[in-house]
Amino acid sequence: MKITVTFFIAITLFLGKTAYGQQQIVDDAAITTERSIQLETWYGYEESVFMPAVGITSWLELGAGLVFDSRNDMKFTSWTAEAKVVNGDVEQAGQAVGMIVGLGFDHTSTLSEFFIYVPYSRMMLNDSSMLHINLGTAVYEDWGTQIEPLFGIGVEFGVHDWFTILGEVYGLGDEIGVQGGVGISLIPELLSTDIMYGRGSEPFLDSIYNHPGFSVGLAFTPGRLW
């Protein structure tokens, strides 16, 4: 029922706007289409997220996200804001690198986290698949100021034009998690969905990063809006 409600809200509010709505934790070195809007939206066992972003230029994207507790009647828990820059189009150049800087706030808008990391993406297997690598750091205030490295490796294996196998390994500090699933193109270049399941080495933090569980994402991907 919660998945149905989440999808209904996403479709109602964001249909017709660009999105790469993937709930993968390892990020790619790609941004929203220039002069368009994307929405990343997914329902997860621990958390559900709605994250619109705007492609300001061909190399700059600005985004914000709302985070809800899936186990507690979708109670609002936090929000984030981030900027992402890349040095080119990974699909055209074959590889790309970027930088992501973001802030995390709790439900009272108190700053609780700062993160900065570099995503690198590379096409492989005759450009049918893609490799993603993330490396950076996060500073958060849950139990006093802590600085932890964050890292990740993700792959997207293109089996067919409409079907992709997804997998990733990620970590924060000395905790490591894995996640895998499938991506399905429901309407080419317009509507797709990802179905994922992930587990951490231990759920030391109740968050999608460390203990994502089961999640279903929805993506709307039309072309440039203005």
C-alpha positions as CSV (number, residue, x, y, z in Angstrom):
1,M,0.0,0.0,0.0
2,K,2.8,2.5,0.9
3,I,4.5,1.7,-2.4
4,T,1.3,2.4,-4.3
5,V,0.8,5.7,-2.4
6,T,4.4,6.8,-3.1
7,F,4.1,6.1,-6.8
8,F,0.8,7.9,-7.0
9,I,2.2,11.0,-5.4
10,A,5.3,10.9,-7.7
11,I,3.2,10.5,-10.8
12,T,0.8,13.2,-9.9
13,L,3.4,15.8,-9.0
14,F,6.2,15.0,-11.4
15,L,5.0,13.4,-14.6
16,G,6.5,15.1,-17.6
17,K,9.7,16.2,-15.9
18,T,13.1,14.7,-16.5
19,A,14.5,12.2,-14.1
20,Y,17.1,9.5,-13.6
21,G,15.1,8.2,-10.6
22,Q,17.5,5.5,-9.4
23,Q,17.8,4.6,-5.7
24,Q,21.4,3.4,-6.2
25,I,23.7,4.6,-3.5
26,V,26.7,4.8,-5.7
27,D,26.3,8.0,-7.8
28,D,27.2,8.5,-11.5
29,A,29.2,11.3,-13.2
30,A,26.2,12.5,-15.1
31,I,23.7,15.3,-14.5
32,T,20.1,16.2,-15.5
33,T,19.6,17.3,-19.1
34,E,20.4,21.0,-19.4
35,R,17.4,23.3,-18.9
36,S,15.3,20.5,-17.5
37,I,14.1,19.0,-14.2
38,Q,14.7,15.6,-12.9
39,L,13.1,13.7,-10.0
40,E,14.7,10.8,-8.1
41,T,12.0,9.1,-6.2
42,W,11.9,5.7,-4.4
43,Y,10.2,3.8,-1.7
44,G,12.6,1.9,0.6
45,Y,12.2,-0.4,3.6
46,E,14.0,2.1,5.8
47,E,13.5,5.4,4.0
48,S,11.6,6.9,1.1
49,V,13.1,9.9,-0.8
50,F,11.8,12.5,-3.2
51,M,14.7,14.4,-4.8
52,P,14.1,17.0,-7.6
53,A,17.0,18.6,-9.3
54,V,17.5,21.2,-12.1
55,G,20.1,21.0,-14.9
56,I,21.4,24.6,-14.8
57,T,24.0,24.1,-17.5
58,S,25.6,21.2,-19.4
59,W,27.9,20.7,-16.4
60,L,26.0,22.0,-13.3
61,E,23.1,20.4,-11.5
62,L,21.4,21.7,-8.3
63,G,19.2,19.4,-6.2
64,A,17.3,19.0,-3.0
65,G,15.6,16.1,-1.3
66,L,13.0,15.2,1.2
67,V,13.4,12.0,3.3
68,F,10.6,10.1,5.0
69,D,10.6,7.2,7.5
70,S,8.9,4.3,5.6
71,R,8.4,2.4,8.9
72,N,6.6,5.2,10.6
73,D,3.8,6.2,8.3
74,M,6.1,8.2,6.0
75,K,7.0,10.7,8.7
76,F,9.2,13.5,7.5
77,T,12.7,13.1,9.0
78,S,15.2,15.2,7.1
79,W,16.2,17.0,3.9
80,T,19.3,17.6,1.8
81,A,20.6,20.1,-0.7
82,E,23.5,19.5,-3.1
83,A,25.4,20.7,-6.1
84,K,26.9,18.4,-8.8
85,V,29.4,19.3,-11.5
86,V,30.8,17.1,-14.3
87,N,33.4,17.5,-17.0
88,G,31.4,16.1,-19.9
89,D,28.8,13.6,-21.2
90,V,29.9,10.1,-20.2
91,E,27.9,8.4,-23.0
92,Q,29.5,10.6,-25.7
93,A,33.1,10.7,-24.3
94,G,33.2,7.2,-22.9
95,Q,34.1,8.5,-19.4
96,A,33.5,11.4,-17.1
97,V,34.4,12.7,-13.6
98,G,32.6,15.1,-11.4
99,M,32.2,16.5,-7.9
100,I,29.3,16.5,-5.5
101,V,29.0,18.8,-2.5
102,G,26.0,18.6,-0.2
103,L,24.4,19.4,3.2
104,G,22.0,17.4,5.3
105,F,19.5,18.8,7.7
106,D,17.2,17.2,10.3
107,H,13.4,17.8,10.4
108,T,14.0,21.0,12.3
109,S,16.4,22.2,9.5
110,T,19.4,21.9,11.9
111,L,22.6,21.1,9.9
112,S,23.6,17.5,10.6
113,E,25.8,16.5,7.8
114,F,28.3,17.8,5.2
115,F,29.5,15.6,2.4
116,I,31.8,15.9,-0.6
117,Y,32.9,13.2,-3.0
118,V,34.1,12.6,-6.6
119,P,32.1,10.3,-8.9
120,Y,33.8,8.7,-11.9
121,S,31.9,6.8,-14.6
122,R,33.2,4.8,-17.6
123,M,31.4,3.0,-20.4
124,M,32.4,-0.6,-20.9
125,L,31.5,-3.8,-22.8
126,N,31.1,-2.0,-26.2
127,D,29.2,0.8,-24.5
128,S,26.4,-1.5,-23.4
129,S,27.3,-1.2,-19.7
130,M,28.8,1.3,-17.2
131,L,31.1,1.4,-14.2
132,H,30.8,4.0,-11.4
133,I,33.4,4.8,-8.7
134,N,32.8,7.2,-5.8
135,L,35.3,8.5,-3.3
136,G,35.0,11.3,-0.7
137,T,34.2,12.1,2.9
138,A,31.2,12.8,5.1
139,V,31.1,14.9,8.3
140,Y,28.1,14.4,10.6
141,E,26.9,15.3,14.1
142,D,25.0,12.3,15.3
143,W,27.2,11.6,18.3
144,G,29.5,14.6,18.1
145,T,31.5,15.7,15.1
146,Q,32.7,12.7,13.1
147,I,34.6,12.6,9.8
148,E,34.4,9.4,7.8
149,P,35.5,8.4,4.3
150,L,32.8,7.3,1.9
151,F,33.3,5.1,-1.1
152,G,31.5,2.9,-3.6
153,I,31.8,0.9,-6.8
154,G,28.7,0.3,-8.9
155,V,28.0,-1.4,-12.3
156,E,25.1,-1.3,-14.7
157,F,25.1,-4.3,-17.1
158,G,22.9,-3.7,-20.2
159,V,21.3,-7.0,-21.0
160,H,18.7,-5.5,-23.4
161,D,17.5,-2.0,-24.4
162,W,14.8,-2.3,-21.7
163,F,16.6,-4.4,-19.1
164,T,19.7,-3.7,-16.9
165,I,21.3,-5.6,-14.1
166,L,22.4,-3.3,-11.3
167,G,25.0,-4.0,-8.5
168,E,27.1,-2.0,-6.1
169,V,29.4,-2.1,-3.1
170,Y,29.6,1.0,-0.9
171,G,30.8,2.1,2.5
172,L,31.0,4.8,5.1
173,G,34.0,4.5,7.4
174,D,34.6,0.9,8.2
175,E,31.0,-0.2,7.5
176,I,30.4,-1.8,4.1
177,G,27.1,-2.7,2.3
178,V,26.0,-4.3,-0.9
179,Q,22.9,-3.8,-3.1
180,G,21.7,-5.4,-6.3
181,G,18.7,-5.5,-8.5
182,V,17.3,-4.7,-12.0
183,G,16.4,-1.7,-14.0
184,I,13.4,-1.9,-16.4
185,S,12.5,0.6,-19.2
186,L,8.7,0.7,-19.2
187,I,8.5,3.4,-21.9
188,P,11.8,4.0,-23.7
189,E,13.3,7.4,-22.8
190,L,10.2,8.3,-20.8
191,L,9.4,6.0,-17.9
192,S,11.5,3.4,-16.1
193,T,11.7,1.6,-12.7
194,D,14.4,0.1,-10.6
195,I,13.9,-2.7,-8.1
196,M,16.7,-3.2,-5.6
197,Y,17.6,-5.0,-2.4
198,G,20.6,-4.2,-0.1
199,R,22.2,-5.1,3.2
200,G,25.0,-3.5,5.2
201,S,27.6,-5.3,7.3
202,E,25.4,-4.3,10.2
203,P,22.6,-1.7,10.5
204,F,24.7,0.6,12.7
205,L,22.7,3.6,11.4
206,D,19.0,3.3,10.4
207,S,19.4,5.0,7.1
208,I,19.2,4.0,3.4
209,Y,22.9,4.4,3.1
210,N,23.8,1.7,5.6
211,H,20.7,-0.5,5.7
212,P,18.6,0.1,2.6
213,G,16.6,-3.1,2.5
214,F,14.1,-3.4,-0.3
215,S,13.5,-0.4,-2.5
216,V,11.5,0.5,-5.7
217,G,12.4,3.6,-7.7
218,L,10.5,5.4,-10.5
219,A,12.1,7.6,-13.2
220,F,10.5,10.1,-15.6
221,T,12.9,11.0,-18.5
222,P,11.4,13.3,-21.2
223,G,13.7,15.7,-23.0
224,R,14.6,19.3,-22.4
225,L,11.7,21.4,-21.0
226,W,12.7,24.9,-22.0
